[in-house]
Amino acid sequence: MISFPRLESWNTLNKVATIVATTDDKKRVLCRISMEILIDKFGASEEEPMQSVAEYRTNIEDAARKLIENKSYEDDGSILIHADDF
């Protein structure tokens, strides 16, 4: 089972939100979603992007879970959530 501990961060330089997933084998996976997608999909504000992450966390987790299950990892082992993942 993939779980999502309440670990999250915002990268102001890249404008990317990151949440953390933990896989069955206890591996931590960084799951990233861009400001652009947060605005387009969830109506996020540029001033408070993490508010949308909190509000739509279940949707973001579902998208990340599918990507992890499909082993859609980036070269660095992270997951990058795209607009068409929703």
N, C-alpha and C positions, 0 to 999 in steps of 0.2 A: 504494500500500500504506500502511496506517495502522500506525504504530509507536508503541511506548510506552516512552520513555526512563525510567529509574529516578528520576523526579522525583515526589515525593509529599509531602503535608503533612496535618496534622490541625488543624482549627479548633476550639479548645476552647470558644469562645463559641457557635458554631452547632452544634457536635457533628457536623461533616461532614468526611469524608476526601476528599481531592482527589488524583487521579493525572493525569498529562499525556499527551495523545496528540499525535502529529505526523502531519498529513495529507500526501497526495501532493504538494500544493503548498507544503509546509513550514510550514503554518499550525499553531500550537499551540492545542490545545483543552483546557480544564480540564474534567475529568470528575469529577463529585461524587456521593458516596453517603453517606447519612445513617447515624448511629449506630443508629437504629431498624432499618434494613434490615440492617446488619451483624450486629446481634443476632439478628433474626428468621431471616435466611437462612444465616448462617455461625456462629452461636453466639458472637459476639464478646463480650469482657468490657468493661465500661465503663472499667476501669482501663487496659487495653491494646488499644484498638480497632485500632490500626495493625498489630498482630500478625495479626489476621484478614485485613486488606488484603494483607499479605505472603503469607499462607498460601493465600488464594483469589484472588490477583491475576489469574490466567489467566481465571477466571470473570468477574471484574469487567471485565477488558479485553475479553472477548468481548461482554459486554452493551454496553459503551461503543462498541465497533466497530460493532455493529449500529445503534445510535442515530446515530452519525456518518454511516454509509452511508445511512441514511434521512433525513438532514438534520433530525433532531429536536432542534434547538438551542433553548436558552432565549433570551430577549431579549438577554442579555449575551454570547451566543456560546458559552456553556458547555453541557455536557451534564449532565443530572440523571438519574441511574439510579434507577428505581423498582423495587419488589419484583416487579412482573409482567414486568420486562425479563429475568428469569432463567428 
